[in-house]
Amino acid sequence: MHTLVLSAAQLALTAALAAWMITGFTPLPGRWMRWKMFCRATFTIITLTGTTSDGRTEPVNVYDYLSPGSFILGPPQLQTILTHLTASGRYDRIDGHGRVLSARGEHPVEVRDSHVVL
């Protein structure tokens, strides 16, 4: 009898764990980030071009300015990096376009004259 109760408890626990894991992949608002782990994360995929003081343009990789292993970049963090790059004198202006991915869906984002515009 003892092994039957233990087996039933293990079966119930396994079923509950499997149901919890399956519901983690149920559709949530938006096309991206359907897994609950990413629901509160905001990702920015963007192409940027920086203009230097002598008029040259070059691509800007904002991920070079994040801490190692970081990949989550929201619009406020993007604006902070852009402000740093222009305030430091590295670029006179930065422009670009891309997408913001979050639980609310996918939205366009632009950078005009070093300012993030949603």
C-alpha positions as CSV (number, residue, x, y, z in Angstrom):
1,M,0.0,0.0,0.0
2,H,2.9,2.4,0.8
3,T,4.4,2.0,-2.6
4,L,1.0,2.7,-4.3
5,V,0.6,6.0,-2.4
6,L,4.2,7.0,-3.2
7,S,3.7,6.1,-6.9
8,A,0.4,8.1,-7.0
9,A,2.2,11.1,-5.4
10,Q,5.0,10.9,-7.9
11,L,2.6,10.7,-10.8
12,A,0.6,13.7,-9.5
13,L,3.7,15.8,-9.0
14,T,5.1,14.8,-12.4
15,A,1.8,15.7,-14.1
16,A,1.6,19.1,-12.2
17,L,5.2,19.9,-13.3
18,A,4.6,18.9,-16.9
19,A,1.4,21.0,-17.0
20,W,3.2,24.0,-15.5
21,M,6.0,23.7,-18.1
22,I,3.5,23.4,-21.0
23,T,1.5,26.4,-19.9
24,G,4.8,28.4,-20.0
25,F,4.6,28.2,-23.8
26,T,1.0,29.2,-24.2
27,P,0.4,32.3,-26.4
28,L,0.7,35.6,-24.7
29,P,0.1,39.0,-26.2
30,G,2.4,39.8,-29.1
31,R,4.1,37.8,-31.7
32,W,7.4,37.4,-29.9
33,M,8.2,36.4,-26.3
34,R,5.6,33.8,-25.8
35,W,7.7,32.0,-23.2
36,K,6.9,33.5,-19.8
37,M,10.6,33.8,-19.0
38,F,10.8,36.6,-21.6
39,C,7.5,38.3,-21.0
40,R,8.9,41.2,-19.1
41,A,12.0,41.5,-21.3
42,T,12.4,44.1,-24.1
43,F,14.8,43.5,-26.9
44,T,15.9,46.1,-29.5
45,I,17.2,45.0,-32.9
46,I,18.6,48.1,-34.5
47,T,21.0,49.2,-37.3
48,L,22.9,52.5,-36.4
49,T,25.2,54.8,-38.3
50,G,27.3,57.3,-36.5
51,T,28.6,60.5,-38.1
52,T,31.9,61.8,-36.8
53,S,33.0,65.4,-36.5
54,D,34.8,65.3,-39.9
55,G,31.7,64.0,-41.7
56,R,32.6,60.4,-42.0
57,T,29.9,57.8,-41.3
58,E,30.5,54.4,-39.8
59,P,28.3,51.6,-38.3
60,V,27.7,51.7,-34.6
61,N,27.4,48.5,-32.6
62,V,25.6,49.4,-29.3
63,Y,26.2,45.8,-28.0
64,D,29.9,46.7,-27.7
65,Y,28.9,49.1,-24.8
66,L,26.8,46.6,-22.8
67,S,28.3,44.4,-20.1
68,P,29.6,41.0,-21.2
69,G,26.8,38.5,-21.6
70,S,24.1,41.2,-21.8
71,F,21.7,41.1,-24.7
72,I,18.6,42.7,-23.4
73,L,18.5,46.3,-24.6
74,G,15.4,48.4,-24.2
75,P,14.8,51.9,-25.6
76,P,16.0,53.7,-22.3
77,Q,19.3,51.7,-22.3
78,L,19.7,52.5,-26.0
79,Q,19.2,56.2,-25.3
80,T,21.8,56.1,-22.5
81,I,24.4,54.6,-24.8
82,L,23.6,57.1,-27.6
83,T,23.9,60.0,-25.1
84,H,27.3,58.6,-23.9
85,L,28.6,58.2,-27.5
86,T,27.7,61.8,-28.5
87,A,28.6,63.4,-25.2
88,S,32.1,61.7,-25.3
89,G,32.7,63.3,-28.7
90,R,33.0,60.0,-30.6
91,Y,30.1,60.9,-32.8
92,D,28.3,64.2,-33.6
93,R,25.1,62.3,-34.4
94,I,23.7,58.8,-34.6
95,D,20.9,57.7,-36.8
96,G,19.2,54.4,-37.5
97,H,16.1,52.1,-37.5
98,G,15.0,48.8,-36.2
99,R,12.4,46.9,-34.1
100,V,11.5,46.7,-30.4
101,L,10.3,43.3,-29.3
102,S,8.4,42.9,-26.1
103,A,5.3,41.2,-24.6
104,R,3.2,43.9,-26.3
105,G,4.4,42.8,-29.7
106,E,6.8,44.1,-32.3
107,H,7.1,47.8,-32.9
108,P,9.3,50.0,-35.2
109,V,11.9,52.2,-33.6
110,E,14.0,55.0,-35.1
111,V,17.0,56.9,-34.0
112,R,17.0,60.5,-35.3
113,D,19.8,62.9,-34.4
114,S,20.9,60.6,-31.5
115,H,17.4,60.4,-30.0
116,V,15.3,57.2,-29.8
117,V,11.8,57.7,-31.4
118,L,9.2,55.0,-30.9
